[in-house]
Amino acid sequence: MTEHAHTRLRVVRAGIDTYQQPVVYMHRDCPVCRSEGFAALTRVQMRVGTREVIATLNVVTGDHLAVDEVALSDAAWQAVTPEAGAYATFQHPEPAASAGALRAKVFGARLDDADCLALMRDTAANRLSDIELAAFVTACAGERLDHGETIALTRAMVAVGERLDWGGGPVLDKHCVGGLPGNRTTPIVVAIIAALGHRIPKTSSRAITSPAGTADTMEVMAPVALDLAAMRRVVEREGGCIVWGGNVRLSPADDVLIRVERPLDFDSDGQLVASVLSKKVAAGASQVLIDMPVGPTAKVRSDAAAQALAARLTVTGSAMGLNLAVLHTDGRQPVGMGIGPALEARDVLAVLRGAPGAPADLRTRALAVAGALLELAPGTPPGQGPALATQALDSGRAWAKFLAICEAQGGFSEPGEAPFQAPVVAPRAGRIAAIDNRRLAKVAKLAGAPGAALAGVVCTLRIGDPVVAGQPLYTVHAQSPGERDYALAYAQTHTDILSLETP
Amino acid sequence: MTEHAHTRLRVVRAGIDTYQQPVVYMHRDCPVCRSEGFAALTRVQMRVGTREVIATLNVVTGDHLAVDEVALSDAAWQAVTPEAGAYATFQHPEPAASAGALRAKVFGARLDDADCLALMRDTAANRLSDIELAAFVTACAGERLDHGETIALTRAMVAVGERLDWGGGPVLDKHCVGGLPGNRTTPIVVAIIAALGHRIPKTSSRAITSPAGTADTMEVMAPVALDLAAMRRVVEREGGCIVWGGNVRLSPADDVLIRVERPLDFDSDGQLVASVLSKKVAAGASQVLIDMPVGPTAKVRSDAAAQALAARLTVTGSAMGLNLAVLHTDGRQPVGMGIGPALEARDVLAVLRGAPGAPADLRTRALAVAGALLELAPGTPPGQGPALATQALDSGRAWAKFLAICEAQGGFSEPGEAPFQAPVVAPRAGRIAAIDNRRLAKVAKLAGAPGAALAGVVCTLRIGDPVVAGQPLYTVHAQSPGERDYALAYAQTHTDILSLETP
């Protein structure tokens, strides 16, 4: 398409955070709108110098923007990083190369390697609108991606991002399928594995739909927003790291997809597998342990679902050249006492320090995961993984390693405590029959987690525990009274989050 | 949920057109953002006086908004219509009542009446985000809505909007499934039907993915943005009208869905039927004729697809109490000479006036549709519909009625002509073998249609016509040189829009 030099506009900063979506603001009477036929919500391709971005147009009808200016949202500004006084030119974007593949998938066709590559390339380059991304995620939901498509999507996600090379030798990694509040084994597992001399360069995500991701929790204790060079220095020095994956551009298409998966709050087995394994392959992993909690309110709800997902993970992992094992774990109730970034960090630290009162369930699960992961590594005598993990933890070597990793990442901090705390009490006596993970997580989110790092829920009760009327079932932690009240209001209308049976 | 009086903000106008999507802008340091834990792209429920709207939050990081202010996009402003100096309060929106139904449909469950009602109620009230709407449209794409769901969705769309009551007696209506550029029979059919003394209160849409909707074309000749009272006056006086449906709130949920269907450029049989028939039922129609063009580049591409869609229309129409017939028509090539609002209006006027050189195909099709519709009406002798229609047109009664309807709607205008016109010529001699409706429509859209009312394409050639090298195949009409050049650039890279065979 031709570009029109006469339609260039002076770039100014809008000072508006539209999340990751690039938005440009033009005056209704600006020559670009008029001559190019752009209207509100048009997608436009903007070039500033050598950089390009596809952005959504919002049309300014007021008088705070000149007709020869274009204002850029924060995301658009970061994409083109204009110099002072820069000018931008505009054109209609070419239709995304993947538009045909998206349409075909929506109408039930199968995606091949080329389709997946086109889709992930356009996704990573932000050439698809949020509406198109939502259509793609929906078209792949449930069982609508088969094994072959899952492998193709995984390969494509790897292909469009960076791929780390650790120079040969085993590289260990782990992942939890999620849905279990407080199941924050990663910092403990990484510390154990690295303390035993293995390499485990762990990248983690922030929360998508949960009250805390591992990156959110780790960030309470040490910086996690490391770039690739910094991450590499940490791993070379300490053998392991626990960093946020967002700065290292591993599987960037997945990061973009998460932008729509988060508000939709649904994904699919195929996309879950592609998301998880593309990150592992891109991070250079060779041995991967998947922790898969199964329970009626976990992400994986039944044994049948667990088998299906495990099969897909194993088939795809094998196709990607990974030595991968799936550990099915109990997903009926939360792990540890805290739910929320800082509250989970406190549980992690208690286990690593061997503190009295440290949550035994978190310790047990971390040792099981670390043990199973060790068994995948060359050199571990069969059946000896759990014992080796336990020795590393009980000897204090894992705690020392954790502190060393934190220092290498920029320095350790002790988690703080939320200023507003309020109990939710048992309406009557009884015995805990079940715990609704999703609704308990919802309370933690309404309390402010993960945005408010100190916010969340503390719950020490477990299935089978007896309670008396008026006894606290769990405690809401919040950084503002408004958020505390939201969480309490929800808790008061959902009295069966911890459901009681008459003993 | 509790509302927090201390978090009220002074309402100002942002002066930003975000299309129909309500957006509110708050400063990063404003008390609502801080105390309520709102972050960029959060959905917030805003109340101003007694009016409420759910809007997307954009966070202002610059200094052009005070911390105690909230700026409203045009759509948000219209939703709450604040008085001078008004204050707004905010809360987290309740999860949409239809969230569970949406999720279930995405994962393959069947929608029942209650699901559809919840979904359409939330859709009409703008309680679903564009991302959620895109997920819904995708989850219903292709064959994913069965007949029962289609009926339930149609009923729900009718239930959440206005429903016109014409006081008994037959009310005629027609609809074209579309995909055939230039097939602008509606103004002619309405004029014929009304001239014969029947009632035909026609509401039409603007273009969704085409270069012109009937409302766009009609607007070139007369005002169409009438409210319900004005529409009623026109119909009471003249028996018929041709107005834009957007101001009369018939099936408002459908109007919202179109917001995401337009950029996605796909819909489904089920949604198409629900969309079309909900509008007909809401408009009070009792006799409905569906014009269904079938051709390789029309919306309906094969006889099998036509049969399936016709069956769905008939079953749903019957369930909704309509006397409905489907007319399968030739959809292999455009109708008339013009594609684009004003160019199609000129064809319509030529047929109504009986002008020499009026497009014969448009005349023939309009008479076929009007004839078939008349046969549905009580009192028409069987087989006499086409003859009655032809008499009304050839006698000049239809033209007189059309002018009277235009006057009643606010006054007739003669269409203008585009200032920039350029031919696309045949690269070689040959005979027209096929015409790609979609790509020809795309040229018209790149030329500016329907936003630029005079823009589009004029094409007088038809399948079978011989051409010589260098002869114009079609002519691009544009209101700006930029748009003309876009259209020509596309035409030059797609030389088979009119494909030639060696004679």
Interface residues (C-beta under 8 A of the other chain):
Chain A: M1 T2 H4 T7 R13 A14 G15 I16 D17 T18 Y19 Q21 Y25 R28 R34 S35 E36 G37 A39 A40 L41 N58 V59 V60 T61 G62 D63 H64 S73 D74 H92 R103 V106 F107 G108 S129 D130 I131 E132 L133 A134 A135 V137 T138 A139 A141 G142 E143 V260 P263 L264 D265 F266 L446 G448 G451 A452 S480 P481 G482 E483 D485 Y486 A489
Chain B: M1 T2 H4 T7 R13 A14 G15 I16 D17 T18 Y19 Q21 Y25 R28 R34 S35 E36 G37 A39 A40 L41 N58 V59 V60 T61 G62 D63 H64 S73 D74 H92 R103 V106 F107 G108 S129 D130 I131 E132 A134 A135 V137 T138 A139 A141 G142 E143 V260 P263 L264 D265 F266 L446 G448 G451 A452 S480 P481 G482 E483 D485 Y486 A489
